[in-house]
Amino acid sequence: MAPIRRLVLDVLKPHDPSVVTFTTQLGDLEGLDAVTATVVEVDENVKTLRVTIEGENLDLETIRTEIEDLSASIHSIDQVACGSRTVGDPWVDS
C-alpha cells in the first residue's frame, strides 16, 4: 500500500486546549514532518480547524487517537496524498 504523505482534516475542537497547544501536541507525534492548523470557524463552545499534516508515512489511526485525546474529533478527511511524492491540488494551486 502506498504511504500516506499528506492529510487535510476538518476537525472540531473545544476552545481548550488552545490552537497552539493542540497543534504542537499533534506535531509531537512520531513520523510527522509538519502540522498546520487553520481556524475556519469559531462558535460559542467550539472551533472548526482545517488541519494539514505531512510526513513520510502517516498513520491515520494514531493521528485520530491523538486528536481524540485532545478532546477533538475529525469531521471529515478532505484530502489524502499518497505515493513517493505529493501532487498539488489543481483546484487550489491554479
N, CA, C and O of each residue as an XYZ file, in Angstrom:
376
protein
N       0.845     -1.175      0.000
C       0.000      0.000      0.000
C       0.898      1.249      0.000
O       1.899      1.298      0.716
N       0.539      2.239     -0.795
C       1.318      3.473     -0.881
C       1.260      4.240      0.441
O       0.202      4.309      1.066
N       2.375      4.810      0.871
C       2.369      5.559      2.130
C       1.574      6.863      2.004
O       1.585      7.519      0.962
N       0.890      7.216      3.084
C       0.171      8.499      3.140
C       1.186      9.582      3.471
O       1.898      9.486      4.471
N       1.252     10.610      2.639
C       2.212     11.707      2.816
C       1.565     12.992      3.324
O       2.220     13.803      3.978
N       0.262     13.181      3.019
C      -0.428     14.397      3.466
C      -1.877     14.062      3.770
O      -2.530     13.310      3.047
N      -2.362     14.643      4.862
C      -3.779     14.571      5.218
C      -4.271     15.989      5.474
O      -3.583     16.784      6.114
N      -5.441     16.299      4.982
C      -6.112     17.551      5.328
C      -7.417     17.141      5.994
O      -8.263     16.484      5.388
N      -7.562     17.541      7.252
C      -8.689     17.116      8.074
C      -9.531     18.304      8.512
O      -9.006     19.378      8.805
N     -10.833     18.101      8.554
C     -11.764     19.064      9.143
C     -11.978     18.591     10.579
O     -12.541     17.521     10.811
N     -11.522     19.397     11.540
C     -11.526     18.996     12.951
C     -12.357     19.975     13.767
O     -12.263     21.190     13.589
N     -13.167     19.430     14.660
C     -13.952     20.229     15.598
C     -13.337     20.051     16.979
O     -13.191     18.926     17.457
N     -12.972     21.171     17.626
C     -12.352     21.085     18.947
C     -12.938     22.126     19.888
O     -13.375     23.189     19.446
N     -12.949     21.828     21.180
C     -13.378     22.847     22.150
C     -12.326     23.959     22.209
O     -11.221     23.802     21.689
N     -12.669     25.063     22.833
C     -11.726     26.184     22.930
C     -10.478     25.810     23.725
O      -9.411     26.383     23.506
N     -10.603     24.863     24.635
C      -9.458     24.411     25.419
C      -9.188     22.958     25.078
O     -10.105     22.146     25.202
N      -8.005     22.581     24.661
C      -6.767     23.341     24.653
C      -6.747     24.376     23.528
O      -7.541     24.314     22.590
N      -5.833     25.312     23.645
C      -5.697     26.357     22.627
C      -5.250     25.734     21.298
O      -4.779     24.597     21.261
N      -5.404     26.482     20.232
C      -4.972     26.013     18.917
C      -3.463     25.766     18.921
O      -2.989     24.818     18.294
N      -2.720     26.600     19.613
C      -1.263     26.426     19.696
C      -0.931     25.111     20.398
O      -0.131     24.326     19.889
N      -1.531     24.866     21.549
C      -1.283     23.632     22.288
C      -1.729     22.426     21.476
O      -1.002     21.436     21.393
N      -2.900     22.492     20.881
C      -3.425     21.402     20.058
C      -2.437     21.054     18.941
O      -2.113     19.885     18.735
N      -1.966     22.068     18.227
C      -1.100     21.847     17.069
C       0.275     21.331     17.490
O       0.814     20.421     16.861
N       0.844     21.908     18.549
C       2.172     21.454     18.974
C       2.126     20.024     19.512
O       3.049     19.248     19.265
N       1.078     19.666     20.237
C       0.971     18.291     20.739
C       0.762     17.306     19.596
O       1.332     16.215     19.605
N      -0.035     17.677     18.631
C      -0.224     16.824     17.463
C       1.100     16.692     16.701
O       1.444     15.613     16.219
N       1.827     17.793     16.601
C       3.107     17.800     15.900
C       4.185     16.976     16.571
O       5.181     16.628     15.937
N       4.002     16.658     17.846
C       4.974     15.828     18.570
C       4.869     14.343     18.223
O       5.733     13.557     18.613
N       3.822     13.950     17.494
C       3.683     12.541     17.119
C       4.843     12.116     16.229
O       5.306     12.886     15.387
N       5.305     10.899     16.418
C       6.391     10.366     15.617
C       5.949     10.207     14.168
O       4.829      9.775     13.893
N       6.832     10.557     13.255
C       6.554     10.386     11.833
C       5.921     11.579     11.154
O       5.733     11.562      9.938
N       5.587     12.617     11.908
C       5.018     13.816     11.317
C       6.137     14.828     11.050
O       6.938     15.129     11.935
N       6.179     15.346      9.825
C       7.168     16.360      9.482
C       6.646     17.765      9.739
O       7.408     18.657     10.110
N       5.339     17.962      9.540
C       4.751     19.300      9.693
C       3.259     19.185      9.973
O       2.579     18.292      9.467
N       2.764     20.116     10.795
C       1.327     20.214     11.089
C       0.951     21.685     11.053
O       1.615     22.522     11.665
N      -0.110     21.991     10.338
C      -0.650     23.344     10.303
C      -2.125     23.273     10.664
O      -2.863     22.461     10.105
N      -2.559     24.115     11.593
C      -3.971     24.200     11.956
C      -4.458     25.611     11.658
O      -3.901     26.591     12.152
N      -5.494     25.700     10.853
C      -6.082     26.977     10.480
C      -7.487     27.043     11.050
O      -8.293     26.142     10.820
N      -7.791     28.106     11.795
C      -9.136     28.283     12.334
C     -10.052     28.705     11.190
O      -9.817     29.715     10.527
N     -11.088     27.920     10.975
C     -12.035     28.180      9.895
C     -13.290     28.857     10.425
O     -13.868     29.723      9.769
N     -13.706     28.449     11.632
C     -14.932     28.987     12.214
C     -14.827     28.919     13.735
O     -14.248     27.987     14.294
N     -15.400     29.925     14.390
C     -15.434     29.966     15.850
C     -16.885     30.038     16.289
O     -17.640     30.896     15.832
N     -17.269     29.133     17.177
C     -18.605     29.091     17.737
C     -18.476     29.406     19.229
O     -17.371     29.605     19.731
N     -19.585     29.448     19.918
C     -19.569     29.765     21.344
C     -18.742     28.757     22.142
O     -18.033     29.137     23.074
N     -18.829     27.472     21.781
C     -18.158     26.431     22.551
C     -17.030     25.716     21.823
O     -16.209     25.053     22.456
N     -16.978     25.842     20.496
C     -16.017     25.068     19.713
C     -15.387     25.897     18.602
O     -15.853     26.984     18.260
N     -14.302     25.340     18.051
C     -13.660     25.908     16.864
C     -13.582     24.814     15.810
O     -13.379     23.640     16.122
N     -13.747     25.219     14.566
C     -13.530     24.316     13.452
C     -12.165     24.637     12.868
O     -11.864     25.789     12.557
N     -11.342     23.602     12.723
C      -9.992     23.766     12.209
C      -9.817     22.988     10.913
O     -10.407     21.921     10.739
N      -9.010     23.519     10.008
C      -8.511     22.749      8.875
C      -7.084     22.381      9.256
O      -6.225     23.254      9.377
N      -6.833     21.096      9.443
C      -5.539     20.619      9.912
C      -4.843     19.902      8.759
O      -5.357     18.917      8.229
N      -3.679     20.400      8.381
C      -2.872     19.790      7.332
C      -1.672     19.134      7.988
O      -0.934     19.767      8.743
N      -1.488     17.851      7.687
C      -0.410     17.071      8.294
C       0.403     16.450      7.171
O      -0.150     15.875      6.234
N       1.739     16.573      7.275
C       2.616     15.955      6.288
C       3.665     15.110      6.977
O       4.100     15.415      8.088
N       4.067     14.038      6.303
C       5.096     13.141      6.805
C       5.405     12.094      5.759
O       4.838     12.112      4.667
N       6.301     11.181      6.087
C       6.733     10.152      5.144
C       5.749      8.998      5.041
O       5.559      8.432      3.964
N       5.121      8.647      6.160
C       4.206      7.501      6.180
C       3.233      7.700      7.344
O       3.412      7.119      8.414
N       2.211      8.518      7.132
C       1.283      8.889      8.202
C       0.368      7.734      8.569
O      -0.083      6.982      7.705
N       0.100      7.603      9.854
C      -0.815      6.580     10.364
C      -2.087      7.284     10.836
O      -2.106      7.910     11.896
N      -3.139      7.173     10.043
C      -4.387      7.882     10.328
C      -4.947      7.515     11.695
O      -5.441      8.391     12.405
N      -4.883      6.256     12.082
C      -5.473      5.859     13.364
C      -4.708      6.446     14.549
O      -5.320      6.823     15.549
N      -3.392      6.528     14.452
C      -2.597      7.171     15.508
C      -2.945      8.651     15.601
O      -3.082      9.197     16.695
N      -3.088      9.290     14.455
C      -3.449     10.713     14.414
C      -4.852     10.903     14.985
O      -5.079     11.819     15.775
N      -5.790     10.049     14.591
C      -7.167     10.140     15.096
C      -7.195      9.991     16.619
O      -7.891     10.740     17.304
N      -6.444      9.033     17.143
C      -6.386      8.810     18.588
C      -5.850     10.035     19.312
O      -6.394     10.429     20.344
N      -4.789     10.644     18.786
C      -4.216     11.841     19.421
C      -5.213     12.994     19.383
O      -5.360     13.715     20.370
N      -5.894     13.176     18.267
C      -6.900     14.241     18.152
C      -8.010     14.017     19.180
O      -8.449     14.966     19.830
N      -8.461     12.788     19.329
C      -9.499     12.491     20.313
C      -8.987     12.671     21.737
O      -9.739     13.109     22.607
N      -7.712     12.339     21.992
C      -7.115     12.561     23.306
C      -7.056     14.050     23.651
O      -7.016     14.421     24.825
N      -7.050     14.901     22.619
C      -7.050     16.353     22.809
C      -8.479     16.908     22.819
O      -8.683     18.109     22.641
N      -9.468     16.026     23.027
C     -10.892     16.388     23.144
C     -11.493     16.918     21.853
O     -12.471     17.663     21.885
N     -10.920     16.542     20.722
C     -11.423     16.995     19.424
C     -11.891     15.788     18.622
O     -11.714     14.642     19.036
N     -12.492     16.065     17.464
C     -12.935     14.974     16.601
C     -12.745     15.357     15.141
O     -12.822     16.527     14.765
N     -12.495     14.334     14.332
C     -12.373     14.532     12.886
C     -13.775     14.500     12.288
O     -14.494     13.508     12.413
N     -14.153     15.594     11.640
C     -15.452     15.631     10.962
C     -15.361     15.023      9.579
O     -16.271     14.322      9.137
N     -14.249     15.295      8.893
C     -14.072     14.716      7.564
C     -12.600     14.707      7.203
O     -11.796     15.469      7.739
N     -12.273     13.820      6.277
C     -10.946     13.785      5.670
C     -11.114     14.447      4.318
O     -11.754     13.897      3.421
N     -10.532     15.646      4.174
C     -10.773     16.454      2.985
C      -9.739     16.259      1.887
O      -9.995     16.592      0.730
N      -8.572     15.721      2.238
C      -7.563     15.459      1.219
C      -6.613     14.385      1.730
O      -6.263     14.356      2.910
N      -6.202     13.504      0.821
C      -5.195     12.494      1.121
C      -4.221     12.485     -0.045
O      -4.634     12.439     -1.204
N      -2.922     12.529      0.260
C      -1.894     12.414     -0.771
C      -1.034     11.203     -0.430
O      -0.537     11.076      0.688
N      -0.867     10.319     -1.404
C      -0.111      9.082     -1.204
C       0.944      8.941     -2.294
O       0.869      9.573     -3.348
N       1.927      8.095     -2.010
C       2.921      7.758     -3.011
C       4.308      8.217     -2.619
O       4.558      8.545     -1.459
N       5.203      8.240     -3.579
C       6.591      8.612     -3.307
C       6.774     10.128     -3.230
O       7.815     10.608     -2.783
N       5.762     10.880     -3.665
C       5.784     12.345     -3.572
C       4.345     12.840     -3.519
O       3.411     12.080     -3.773
N       4.170     14.117     -3.188
C       2.828     14.686     -3.191
C       2.595     15.438     -4.486
O       3.539     15.893     -5.132
N       1.338     15.565     -4.859
C       0.922     16.274     -6.054
C       0.085     17.461     -5.613
O      -0.762     17.324     -4.731
N       0.308     18.624     -6.213
C      -0.505     19.788     -5.881
C      -1.952     19.574     -6.284
O      -2.246     18.779     -7.176
N      -2.840     20.276     -5.634
C      -4.261     20.204     -5.929
C      -4.581     21.216     -7.020
O      -4.453     22.416     -6.778
N      -4.996     20.782     -8.223
C      -5.244     21.726     -9.320
C      -6.356     22.719     -9.018
O      -6.381     23.799     -9.609
N      -7.276     22.390     -8.116
C      -8.357     23.308     -7.757
C      -7.850     24.436     -6.890
O      -8.402     25.536     -6.909
N      -6.794     24.172     -6.123
C      -6.260     25.147     -5.196
C      -5.040     25.862     -5.778
O      -4.872     27.067     -5.590
N      -4.199     25.120     -6.478
C      -2.915     25.628     -6.941
C      -2.985     26.414     -8.244
O      -1.970     26.973     -8.660
N      -4.129     26.481     -8.901
C      -4.204     27.177    -10.192
C      -4.522     28.639    -10.023
O      -4.621     29.367    -11.010
